Amino acid sequence: MKARTIIGLSLLALVGMTGCEEDIVLDKGESPLEVKLSSDTVWCDQRADAQEALQITWTSGTNQGTGAAISYFFEMDLKGNDFQGGIKYDIGKTDSRVISFTNKELTDTLMHYFPTIPLEQYSEFEIRVTATVAAASVPTQVSPVKSVKIAPYKWRVLNLYIIGDATPNGWDNQLATIMSSDYDNIAHFTWQGMLNKGEIKFNAQLGDWYPCYVRDNDDPTKMHYREKEEDYPDNKWVIEEAGNYLIDVNLDELTVSFTNLDGEVPFTELYLVGEAAPTAIKLEQSSDDSFIFTYNGALSAGTLLISTTTATSGCAGYQPLDSNGLGSTGILLLSDLGTASNQWNIPAANKYSVKLDLRNNRLEIGDYVGYEHVWIMGSAAPGGWSWDNITEMQRDASNPNVFRYEGFLSAGELKFPLEIDHNFGGDFILAPQANCPISENGTYFIGNQPDNKWIISEAGNYRITIDVENETISFVKL
C-alpha cells in the first residue's frame, strides 16, 4: 500500500528527521519497540490552536547488534479497523522518533482522514509503529497497539462584537465593542451595559463587516450568519428604549436575547417645585430613555425640590443628598417631600438646563443648553422634505445656543426640526403665523401644531441664525 502524508503537518520538523545518515546511532541495543503518548485522552480546543495537543514518541527497537539501520512506518486508524485505512506514513531512518500535533493540526488531520467522525465527541483511535531493520537476519518489529481517545473541535467564531448606533461606539467597525466569551461554552457570549435607542447587530471580525450575525426576517430571537452580502438581508435588531441591557448570544443555536435590567421607571410625572419654581414646572420624560427627565428654561433664585405632584408636601419627591446649587448631586427619595432636610439652591434668576437621571439617582443643574441639534427642512431647503437628505445647522463654537445656516435657498417653505422623526411627529421650530415672511429679527415657537412655516419668496444665498436661549430667528439675504 502506498504511504500517505499527514495533512497540514511539517513532517520534517515534527518527525525530526536528521537528513544525515552518518549521524544515526547504529547500535540500537536490545530496546523493545514501544509507542508512548503524551495523553490517552485529548479534547481539542480551538482557543489553543497553536498549542500542542498530542505528542507521539516511540523507542528505537533493536537491530540485534548488527549495526544495520532501522526504518520506521507510522500508522493511526479508528479502533476496530485493523489498520486497513487511516493515516500511514513511511518515516524512514531517524533517531528523532516523535510526531507532535497542535490542536488545529490534530483536528484538521482527523477531519481529512476520518471525515465522518463526530465533532466534540470522543472517537477511539489505535496507533502502532513498525520497525524494519536493513539486515535480513533481524525480523520486522511491530509495536504493541496504543489507544487514544480524541475529540476534534467544531470550528466556531471565537470573538463577537456588538456594533450599531445603539452601542457605545456606534457604527465604527474599528471600535466595535467585544462581548464576553464563556470558557465552558465556546458558543456562548454575553454583554451588559448601556444601549441607546437605535439599531444593533453582531460582527465577528474587528475592523471588517463580514462575517456578521443579523436578525431573522420573522423571529427577533433568532440570528443568521452572514459571510457575504448576498447571504441574507442585513437585518438589525432595534432597541426601542435606552437602558442597561444584558445581551445573551448562543452561536450554536443561533439565538439572541436582549433583557432590559432597569425594570420599571418609578415615576412618569415629576415637577420642579419651590422658590425657584413658584409655579410648578413639569419635567419632560425622554422618549428615548424613560429614566431621564429634563427641563430647559427659566428658574427664579431660591430653593428647589422635585415632586411627584405640583405640591411641596404630602406627596413623594426627591431632595439632594447634600445642600447644593449648580452641578451634579445624588438624590434621595422621600415619602413626604414636606420632611426634606436639604434643598437645591438656585443662585440667580436665569435660564438653566436640568437633567434628572433616575437610573443613576443623580440631578444635574447647569448652564442653559437648549438643543443639541437643529436641522433645516422644507421645499426651500437643500434637502427638501427628505429626512435622508436633511441639512444640519452649524452650532456656534463660542455659544452652544446659537445655530447658523449659510447657503442657497430655493423659493418655498421652511421649518426647523429639533429631532429626526420620519413620521413628522416630533418637535419643530415653527413660525409664529402661517405663511410667515422672513425677518432679520423674528420670533418662533416650538411644537408640532399649528404647522406654520416661513416663506422664502426669492431664491438666493441666505444666512439663518437661530438663538434657542433667547428664542429668536433671523434671515439675512447675502
N, C-alpha and C positions, 0 to 999 in steps of 0.2 A: 504494500500500500504506500502511495506517495505521501510523504510527510507534508503537513500544512503549517504555515507560520501562525503565531498568535497575533491576532489583530490588535493594532493600536499600541504595541509594545516595542521599545527599542531593545531588541533582544541582545545585541552585543553588550549593552550596558546591564541589562537585567540578568543575563546568564553569566556575564563577566568573562567572556572568552578572552584568552590571552593573546591569541594570534601568533604566538611564537612557540612552536612545538618543543624547542630545546629548554623552555622554562618549566615544562611539565615534569613533576616528580615521577620518576619511573618505578620506584619501589613503593607499591601501594600497601604493603604489609598484608595482614590477613583480616582486615576490617570487613564485616558483612555489609552488604548493600542495604541501606535503610533510609526511608524518607522521613523528614521531620517537618512539622508545620508550626508556624508561629501561633496559630489558634485553630481549634477544631470547629469553631462556630464564628461566622463572620456576618454581621449586619452592615451592609454598605450604606454610607451616609454621604449624600450629595454635598452637604455643607463642608465636608472634609475631602473634597475631590482629590487634592494633591497629596493627601497623607496616605502612608502605607496601610493597606487593609490586610494583606496576606503575604507572608514570605514562605517560600518552599525551598528547603535545602535537602541534600542527601549526602550520605557518606560515600567514600570513594569506591567501595567494593575491593576486590582483590585481583591481582594478576599472578598470584601464587609465586611471586619472586622471579618471574620470567623477565621482568623489565619491559614487557610489552605494554604499549599504550592502551588505555581504556576509552571507548566511546560510549556516550550516553544517549538514551532515547526516552523522552518525557511523554507521558500520556495522562489525560484527565477526561473522565466521562461521567455521565449520570450513573448513580448506583443501580445495578441490575442490567446495565447494557453490555457488561463483559468486555468493555473497551472496544466495541465494534465501531464506534464513531468518536465524536468529540474532538478534543484537542490532541494533536500528535505533533511532536517537534523533535527533529533529529538534531540534537545539541552538538554531537561530535566530541572531540577530545578537549578537555578543560580541567583545570584544578579549581575553578570558581564555580562551585556547584550550588547556584542559588537563582531562583526566579522570584521577583517581587512585583506585586500588583498594588497600585494605588486604588482608592475607592472607585474612581472613574474608570481606570483601566480594567479592573475586575468586572465591573458592571458591563462595560462595552464589550469585553471579550465574551462573557457569558451570553449576552444578547445576540452576538454574532454566531456563536456555535450552537447555542441552545435557545433559539428564538421563542419556543413555546413554554418555557418555564415561567411560573408566576413571578410578578414583581412584588417586593416587600413581603415575600413569604420564603421560608427556608426550603431549599432543594438540596438533596444529599448527593455529593459527588465522591468519586473514588480517584485516587492518584497513585501512579506507580512509575518507577524508573527501571529501564533495562540497561544493563552494562554489558558491552561486548568487548572482549579482550582480543588484541591483534596477535593472538597466539593460539593455534589450533588445539593445543593441549589443555587450554583453560576453558571450561564450559561457560556459556552465557548465564548471567545472573539477573534475576528479576526480584525487585524489592517486594517485601510484603505490602499489600494494598493499604493505603491510608485513606480514611474517610473524613470529609469535612462538609459541614452544612453552611450554605451561603445564601443570603437573601440580597439579590441585586436591588438597587433603588429604582424608584419611578421618578423620571425627570420632572421637576416642578420649578415654577418661578420661586426664587429664593428671597427676593425683595419686592415689596409692594409699596406704592406711593399714592397718596391722595392728591388730586390736583383739581382746580376749578375756582371760580370766583367765590365759592362758599368756603374755601380752605384758607389757612393762614397766609399762604404765599401766592394765591391767585393762580393764573394760568401759565406762569413761568415754569417750563418743564425742567429748567436747571435747578430750581429751588423747590421742587415738589417735596411734600412732607412725607417722610418714611413712616410706615406703620411698624408696630412691634410684632415680632415673629414668636411663635410658640415653639419652644425647643422640643417639647414632647409630641407635637403635631405640626409637622413641617408645612402643612397646607393651611394652617390657621393663623390669621393676622388680626390684630386689634389696634385701635387708636382711640384716645379720649382727649377731648379738648373743645375749644370754642369753634363753632362753624357759623359763618354768616348766612344770611338769606342769599340763595343763589344755586349754582349748579356744581356737580362734583362727579368725577369718575376716577378710575384707578389706573396708574401707569406702572409697568413692570420694569422700566429702564429709565434711570435718571438722565435727563438731557435729551430724551427721544420720545416720540409719540407712540411708538409701537415697540413691543406688544403692549396692549392695554386691555382692560376689562370694562365693558359697557353694560348698561341696563337692558334687560329683556324687554321686547316690544310690549308684552302684556302683563308680566308679573314683576313688580319692582323688587321682590325679594330674590330674584334670580339675575345672574350676570352671564355675559358671553365673552369668551376670549377672542380678541381681535388682533390678529397678527399683521394684517394689512387692511387698507381702506375698504376694499370690496368684500371683506369677510362678513361684515354685519353693520347695520346702521350705527352711527356714532351717537347712540342714546346716552343721555346723562341722567343722574338722579337729581331731583330738585329739593333743596332744603327750603321749606316754606317759612320757617321762623328761626332766627338766630338763637343760639343757645349752646349749652355744654352737652356734647353728644358722645356716646360710645358707639363706635363702628366695629362690627364683627364680620369677618370675611372667612369663608371656607372655600378654597380654590378647588378642592376635590369635588365638593358638592355643588360648586358654583352658586353659592348663596351669600347674601349680604343682609345685614340688619343695621338700622340707624335708631338708636334709643336716646331720646332727649332726657337727660338726667336731672333737669331743673325742676321737674314737677310743675304743679300749677302755680301761677303767679298769685301772691297773697291778696293783692288788691287790683282792681281795674279802674278805679277812680280815686285820685288823690289831689289835694288842694294845698296851695301855699296860703297860710293864714298868719295873722299877727300885725304888728305895727307897720311892717314893710309891705304888707298886702292888706290895706284897710278893707277892701272888697276882695273876698276870697278869689284866688286865681287858680283855675283848673290846670293841672299839668297834662301835657299831651303824651299819651301812651304810644310808643313807637309801633308802627305797623310791621316793622321788620323783626323787632325783638320786644316781646310783651313785658319784659323785666325792666325796660328802660323808659323813663318818663322825663320830659323836657319842658322848659319854658324859656323863651327868648323875648325879653321885653322889659318894661319899666317896673322898678321897685322903689318904694319910699325908704327913707332912712328909718332904722329901728329893728326890732326883733322879728324873728321868723320861725315858724314851725310848719310841719307837714301834717295835714289832717285827712282823715278818710271821709270827712264831710266838710261843709263850709263853716263848721263851728270850731271853737278853740278849746272846748271842754265837753265832757260827757260822751266822748267818742274816741276810738283808737287813732293813733297817729305816731309820728316819729319826731324825736328830738336828737340833737347831736350828742355824741358820747362826751364831748367836752365843749364848753362855750367857744364858739368860733365865728369868724366872719367869712371873708372870701377864702377860697381854696377848697381843698378836699378834706372830708372828715367822715368818720364812721357814724352810723346812725343806730338808734335804739328804739325798738317798738314799745309803745306804752298802750295799755288797755284803756286808759283815760288820759287824754292829752292835757287835761287840766292839772295833772300832777307833775308836769315837766319841770325838771330841775335845771336844765340848760336850754338855751335857745341860740339860733344863729343870729348874728348881728350884722345888718347891712349898714355900712358907714355913711353912705350918702345917697340921696335920690339920684338914680341914673338907670340906664338900661343894662341888664345883666343876662348872662346865659346860665341857666340852672339845669343840671343833669342829675337825676336820681337813678341809681343802679340798685335794684332790689335783689339782684343775683349776688352781688358782692357787698351789699349793705353799705353803700357809700353815697354821699351827696357832694357834688362839685358846683361851686358858685364862682364864676369868673367873668372876665370882660365879655361884653356882648359880641357874639358872632352869630349873625342872623342865619346864614345858609352856607353850606359848603360849596354848592354848585348852583349856577344859574345858566339856563340854555335859552337859545333864541329859536322860535318856530313860527311858521306861517307861510302864506303864499309869497310874501316879500322876502323871506329868509333864504339863505343859500341852499339849505336842505329841504325847503318847502315844508310840507306837513309830515315828512317821513321821520319816524323815530330812529331809524337805522342811519340816517344821514344828518342827524341833528347837530347843530353847531353850539359848542360850549363857549360862554363868555369868559374873558380872562379876568382873574382876580387881581386886584391891585396889590403890588408887593409890599406897600407900606400901610395899607388899610384893608384888612380882610373883609370888610363890609362893603367894599366898592367893587363893582364888576363892570367891565367895558367890552364893547364890540366895536371894531373899526373895520369897515369894508363895504362891499357893494350890497345894496338892497334893491330888489325889484319893486315895481309898483304893486301894492297889495296889502294884506293884513299881517299883523304881528301880535304875538303874546309870548310869555316867557315862562317855560316850565321850571319848577323847582325840584322835580324828581322825574326819573324815567318811568313812565307808566303808559304802556302801549294801548291801554284801554281809555286813556284820556280822563281817568278818574281822580288823578292827583291834584296837588295844588299848583296854581299858576300865579305869576304877577300879571294882573289884568288891568285894563284901562278903566278909569272911573266912570266912563259912559260908553255906549255903543258907538262904533264908527268914530272913535276919538281922533282928532287931529293931533299931530305931534307938536311938541313944545320943548323949548330949552329949559323950562322949569315946570315940570309936571308932577302929579301925584299918581298913586296907584292903590289898588287893594289886592289882598292875597286871598285866593279861594279858587272855586271852580265855576260857580254861577253867581250872577249872570255872566255869560261868556263874552265879555266886552273885549274888543281888540283895538289896537291903534291902526291907523290907515297911513300907509306910505303912498302919497299921491304922485310922486315923481321918482323914477328910478335914479340911482346915483350912489356915490360913496357917502357914508354917514359914520358918525361917532355916536354910539349909545352909551350912556353912563347910568348905572343903577346903584343907588346908595340904600342898602337894605336896613341900615340903622335909622336913618332919617326918613326912609320911605319916600324917596324922590327918584324921578327918572328924567333924563334929558336926551333929546335928539338934536344933533347938530349936523347939517349938511356940509360936507367938505368941498 
